[in-house]
Amino acid sequence: MQVETPAATKFFADRLAEAVERKRSQLVVGLDPRLDLLPVELRGDAHVARSAAADAVARFCCGIIDAVAPHTVAVKPQLAFFEALGADGLRAFEETCEYAHAAGLLVLADAKRGDIGSTARAYAAAYLEGEKPVADAITVNPYLGRDSLEPFFGACRRQGGGVFCLVKTSNEGGGDVQDVRLSDGGVLWQHVARLVAEWGEDLVGEHGLSSVGAVVGATHPRAVGEARRLLPRSILLLPGVARAFTSGPASALVAASRSVIYGFRQSGEDWRTGASGQAARLKSEIWAASGW
């Protein structure tokens, strides 16, 4: 397949690899803004109206971005927490993404989208296309097949975005579907991993990594190792630390959310100070564990 990416547009995987090497970090900080967990100083009238709640969420996320920017390569805003606040929440989401970009961070929209036809094209346009795309990459559900993802791949070719396909998740019920045994003796998630590797072949950049990545639960160490074998060029997005960096320092990212952004609730520190300290610690631990 002919690559549609304009010469002036870098692959997402290359931009990520450069950020990882520049910062010596594979940390992604998840932004999961829950009103009941926000610092008291930000809550104010957040319980009164969605607009006030969205303002509080935006202030919190921007403060976290300031705190963790020196230590992380990207933030991963979880769309559900913004969508729960309606139109005001989506405004807060866009403000957060714009602020993260201004801070020099990549934005991975944790949306887990997946649909077919015009709906898939609309999702791709919403997050990965336009003069200034809202996000650099998005999480997607591949279990509807290639036609549900092709609009996202097209956006990646044209504008240098990235996608992370759910392959092996860490939730307890994931195995109900993902671990189904196939007639050849393999399991379903491994078949999906092979498809993801195939889908990403024409989106491999100069650093040897594809802009079509995979979400793999690090709570399953054997699965991480098998995923690394099946997806040698894909960037693995891991909700936890695991040895998955054999394809290079940027071949895996480790996402940490509540342990960073709500660490102040246990430590008693200022919320920004707590987030900065946790991010700095994780950055060092992950880099050391990666072996680079």
N, C-alpha and C positions, 0 to 999 in steps of 0.2 A: 504494500500500500504506500502511495506517495505521501510524504510528510507535508502537511499544509502550513507548518509553522513558518512565519516570515523570518528572514535572516536576522532582523533586529530584535526578535523576541527570544529570550533564553528559555530553555526548558525549565520547568519548576524544579526538577531534580538537580540541575546544575546550580540554580540559585540557592537551593537548600544546601548542597554540598559546600559551596563557597562560604555560606554563613556558618556552617558547622566548623569548618577549618579555621575561619577567622576568629570565632569565639571560643573554639575548643569546647564546644557544648553540643550535646544531643538532647537537651531538655526541651520539652514542650509543656507550657503551663496551661492547664485547662481552666477556663472561666465558667464556673457554674454558679451564677449569682442567685442565691436563695435569700429572700427577704428576711426570714427568721434567723439567718446566720450572719447578717451584715453587722458591722460595728454599730453600736448604739448611736454614735454621733452622726451616722448617715441615715438612720431610719426616719427621723423626723415625722412628717405626715405621710409616710409611704403607705400606711394602712388605710388612708382616707381615699386616695384616688390612684388610678393606674398611672397617670402622668407623673405624680410625685414618686411613685414606686419606680418608674422607669428612670427618672432623674437620679434616684439613689443608686440604682443598679449601674448606670453609666459612670457616676462618680467613683463607685467602688472599683469597677473594672479598670478605669483609667488610672486610679491610684495604684492598683496591683501592677499594671503595665509599667508604670514608672519604677516600681520597686524591683521588678524581676528582669527588666530589659537588659541589664548588663550580663545576665547569667543564662538567658534562654535564647533560642533561635526563633521560636514561634509561640503564639498563643492559640488556644483551641476553644473558642467560645461555643458553648452548648446552646444551640438554637432554642431548645424547648423552654428554657428558663426566660428567654426574651419573648418568645411567642405567647407565653402565658399572660403577658401584660398587653396583648393586643397591638394596635398600631403604635402606641407609645413605646412598647417593648422593642418593636422592629426598628424604630428610630434610635433607641439606645444601642441596639446591636450594630447598626451602621456607624454610629458615633464611635463605638468601641473599636470596630475594625479600622476606621480611619485613623484613630489615635494610635493604634498599634503600628500601622504602616508608617506614620510620622515618626515613631520611635525606632524605626529600622527593623521591625519584626515581621516575619511572615505570619499570615493568618490562615489557619485551618478551620473551616466552618464545620462543626460537628453536627451535621444535619441528617445523615443516614438516609438520604433520598434514594428513591428507586421507583420508576414507573416507566410507561412506554409512550411512544408516539409524541404528540404535541406537548403532553404533560412533562415528559423528560426534557424536551427542548426548552420548555419554560423554566424548569428548575436550573438547567445549565446556564441559561441566559441570566437568571436572577443572581447567581453567585460567582460565575467565572467569566462572564463576558461584559462588554461595554467599554467605554473610554477608560474608566478606572474600575476594574472589577472589585467587588466588595471583598472577596477572599482570594487567596492564592491557591487554595486546594479545598476539597470538600470530601467528607466521608459519604460513601454510597453503599447501597445494598445490591449485590450482584445476583441475587437469587431469582430475579426475573429474566436473566439472560442478557446477551450482548446488546439486543436492540434497546434495552432499557438504559444502557450505559453509553451507547455510541454518541449521543449528543454531548455528553461530558468529554469523551475522548476528542470529539471534534473541537470543542472549546479549548482543550489542552493544546491541540495542534496549532490552532489559530492564535491563541493569546498566551501560551506558556503557562497554563494552569496545571493543577495536579489533582488526582483522585486517590482516595484510600478505600479499597473495597473490603467490606467485612468478610473475613475468611474463616477465622476460628475465634469466637468471642469467649470472654471469661465468665459470662453469667451462667448460673447454675443450669438453666433450662436450655442453653445453647446446644447441648449434645443431643437433644430430642430430634433435631433436624440435621445438624452438622456432622454428627457421628454415625449416621445411618450407614450400614455396611452395604457396599455395592457388590454386584455379581462377580467382579474381578478380584474381590478380596480387600480392596481399598475402602476408604470411607469418603463420604460426600465432600467434606471440607477440603480434602486433598485434591479431589477432582476440580473443585472451584479454584484452588491455588494454581493448578496447571493452566486453567483458563485465564486467570489473571496474568500469569507470566506470558501467555500467548498474546493477550490483548495489549500488553505494554511493550511489545517488541519494537514497534515503530516510534516509540516515545523515549528511547534511550538517548541520553545526552552525552556530552564530552567526558563526564566523569564515570561513565559506564553504568549509570543508574537510570531506571525508568521512572517517568512521572506517574505511572500507574502503580501505586503501592498497595499494601495490605495491612489490615488491622488483625493482629494476632494476640490473643490473651497470654500474657507472660506468666499467668498462674498455671499454665500447662507447659512446663519446660521441655518435655519431649516434643510437643506440638511445635514449639518455637524452633527447635532444631530441625524438625522435618520441614517446616515452612521455609526456613532458610535454604534448605537443599532444593526445594521445589521452586523457589523464587529467588534465584541468585542475583538478579538485577533489580528487584523491587525493594523499595524502602519499606521496612516494617514499622508500623506504629504500634508500640507496646504499652499497655497500661500497667507498667511495672518494669523492673530491671531484669534483663535476661541477656545471656551471651548470644547475641544475634548479629554481631558486627563483622563477621568474617569477610564480607564484601566491601569493607571500607568503613571509615569513621562515620560517614553519613548514611550507611546502609540500614540504620535503624534509629528510631527516635523513641524516647521514653516520655510518656505523658504522665504528669502528676497534677492533680486538681486540688481537692479539698485539703490535702496535707500541707499544701503551700498557701492557698488563699485564705484558709481558715485556721492556720497554725496558731494565730494569736489567741485563739479561744482556750488553748491549753497552756501556752507559754506566759500569757499575761502581758506580752509586749504590745507596743503600738502595732496595728495591723499591717502597716507598710513595712515596718522594721522586721516583723516576723516573717512576712512573705519573702523579703529580700534574703534573710538569713537561710531560710529553708531552700530557696532556689539555688543559692550559692553552694550549699552543702550537697544538694542533689547533683548539681552540675559536676562537681569534683568527683563524687562517687561514681557517677555513670561513666565519665570519661576514663576513670581508672579501670572500671570493670570492662570497658570496651576493648582495652588492650592497646589503645593508640596513644 
